[in-house]
Amino acid sequence: ADVVGHGVPAAMLAAMLKVLLLEAAEADPDPAAVVGRVNRRFAAVSPPEDFASLLVARWDPRAPGEVRYASAGHEPALLASGAGPPTVLGATGTLVGVADDLAWVTESVPVGPGDLLVCPTDGVTEAMDPGGNLFGRDRLAALVAEAGRAEPEAVLARVDGAVRAHLGGAVPADDYTLVA
């Protein structure tokens, strides 16, 4: 998840969103239902100008072979299988907190042994170099594809190093998170 804003107000929103997400994930295994439940509660308690992006992905080890996900306007996740470009897990609905009566769709993508799911926030792809150029989704996808079957930690280190190099020593304009 990624909430709007910075500082203490954004941290408070993130903490609230985490509690709502934990509760919703225990109540329903369907990712779209989880996002919908979070959205209804988030929209009810947050100011109208506040919103968040959210990706809920589920992999059930008892039924391997797919990842089910719903994305509320979150930066696309990438599923790398080690061969060819990664599969893009795009949005299946709008941001949470925009309205209380929205719906999302659960999508599924096939996965196999050794596949890697990489979930960034927009702070990764929107990292800007001193010349004003974005790091970009294509560069992120290329780094993930080049990593092949590397361990998650190695992929994270490689992407983090590339983002830092792209920033050229500048402080990022937005925080960034990357989970693999």
C-alpha positions in Angstrom: 0.0 0.0 0.0 1.0 3.6 -0.5 -0.9 6.5 1.0 -1.1 10.1 -0.2 1.1 12.7 1.4 4.2 12.7 3.6 5.2 13.0 7.2 3.0 12.4 10.3 -0.4 12.6 8.6 0.6 10.0 6.0 2.1 7.8 8.7 -1.2 7.9 10.6 -3.1 7.0 7.4 -0.7 4.1 6.7 -1.1 2.8 10.3 -4.9 2.9 9.9 -4.7 1.2 6.5 -2.6 -1.6 7.9 -5.1 -2.3 10.7 -7.9 -2.3 8.1 -6.0 -4.6 5.8 -5.1 -7.1 8.5 -8.8 -7.3 9.6 -10.1 -7.6 6.0 -7.5 -10.2 5.0 -8.6 -12.4 7.9 -12.3 -12.0 7.0 -12.2 -13.1 3.3 -9.6 -14.9 1.1 -10.7 -13.1 -2.1 -8.3 -10.2 -2.9 -11.0 -8.1 -4.5 -13.3 -8.6 -1.4 -10.3 -7.6 0.8 -9.8 -4.4 -1.1 -13.5 -3.6 -1.1 -13.8 -4.1 2.6 -10.7 -1.9 3.3 -12.1 0.7 1.0 -15.5 1.0 2.7 -13.9 1.4 6.1 -11.1 3.7 4.9 -13.5 6.0 3.0 -15.7 6.1 6.1 -13.0 7.3 8.5 -10.5 9.3 6.4 -10.9 12.8 5.2 -12.2 13.1 1.6 -8.9 14.3 0.2 -7.0 11.2 1.5 -6.6 8.1 -0.6 -4.2 5.2 -1.0 -3.1 2.6 -3.6 -3.2 -1.0 -2.5 -2.1 -4.4 -3.9 -3.5 -7.6 -2.3 -1.9 -10.8 -3.6 -2.6 -14.3 -2.4 -0.7 -17.4 -3.1 -2.1 -20.6 -1.6 0.6 -23.3 -1.1 -2.1 -25.9 -0.9 -3.2 -25.0 -4.5 0.1 -23.9 -6.2 0.1 -22.8 -9.7 -1.4 -19.3 -9.5 -1.3 -16.0 -7.7 -4.6 -14.2 -7.2 -4.5 -10.4 -6.8 -6.5 -7.2 -6.8 -4.9 -3.8 -7.3 -6.4 -0.6 -6.2 -4.5 1.7 -8.5 -1.2 0.5 -7.1 2.1 0.7 -9.1 2.1 -2.5 -11.2 3.8 -5.6 -9.7 6.0 -7.7 -11.9 6.0 -11.5 -11.9 9.3 -12.9 -13.3 9.5 -16.5 -14.4 13.1 -16.4 -15.5 12.2 -16.5 -19.2 11.3 -13.4 -21.1 9.8 -10.1 -19.8 8.0 -10.2 -16.5 4.2 -10.3 -16.4 2.7 -7.0 -15.4 0.0 -7.2 -12.7 -1.9 -4.0 -13.4 -4.7 -2.2 -11.6 -8.0 -4.0 -11.3 -9.8 -1.0 -9.9 -9.3 2.6 -8.7 -7.6 3.9 -5.6 -9.1 3.2 -2.1 -10.8 6.1 -0.3 -12.1 7.8 -3.4 -15.7 6.6 -2.8 -17.2 4.0 -0.5 -19.2 2.1 -3.2 -16.4 1.0 -5.6 -15.6 -2.6 -6.7 -12.4 -4.4 -7.8 -11.8 -7.5 -9.7 -9.6 -10.5 -8.7 -7.2 -11.6 -11.4 -5.0 -14.6 -11.4 -1.6 -15.3 -13.0 0.1 -18.6 -13.3 3.2 -19.2 -11.2 5.8 -21.9 -11.0 8.7 -22.9 -8.8 11.3 -20.2 -8.7 9.1 -17.4 -10.0 9.5 -14.1 -8.3 6.9 -11.4 -7.5 8.3 -7.9 -7.3 6.0 -5.3 -5.8 7.2 -1.6 -6.0 5.6 1.6 -4.9 5.5 4.6 -7.4 8.5 6.1 -5.6 10.7 3.5 -7.5 9.4 4.2 -11.0 9.0 7.9 -10.4 12.5 8.4 -8.9 13.9 11.4 -10.8 17.5 12.0 -11.8 19.0 15.5 -11.6 17.9 16.1 -15.2 14.3 15.4 -14.4 14.1 12.0 -16.0 12.1 9.3 -14.3 13.5 5.9 -13.5 10.5 4.3 -15.2 8.6 1.1 -15.4 10.5 -0.2 -18.4 13.9 0.1 -16.6 12.4 -1.7 -13.6 11.0 -4.5 -15.8 14.3 -4.8 -17.5 16.2 -5.1 -14.2 13.8 -7.8 -13.0 14.0 -9.7 -16.3 17.8 -9.6 -16.2 17.8 -10.9 -12.7 16.3 -14.2 -13.9 16.1 -16.7 -11.1 18.2 -14.7 -8.6 17.3 -14.7 -4.9 14.8 -12.0 -3.9 17.4 -10.2 -1.8 19.7 -10.0 -4.8 17.0 -8.5 -7.0 16.1 -6.0 -4.3 19.7 -4.9 -3.9 20.1 -4.6 -7.7 17.0 -2.5 -8.2 17.9 -0.3 -5.1 21.4 0.2 -6.4 20.0 1.2 -9.8 17.5 3.7 -8.3 20.2 5.2 -6.1 22.6 5.6 -9.1 19.7 7.1 -11.2 19.1 9.7 -8.4 22.7 10.7 -8.8 23.1 11.5 -5.1 19.9 13.5 -4.9 17.4 12.9 -2.1 14.3 11.1 -3.5 11.2 13.3 -3.9 9.1 10.4 -2.6 9.7 7.4 -0.4 10.0 4.1 -2.2 9.4 0.6 -1.2 10.2 -2.6 -3.0 9.1 -6.1 -1.9 10.1 -9.4 -3.5 
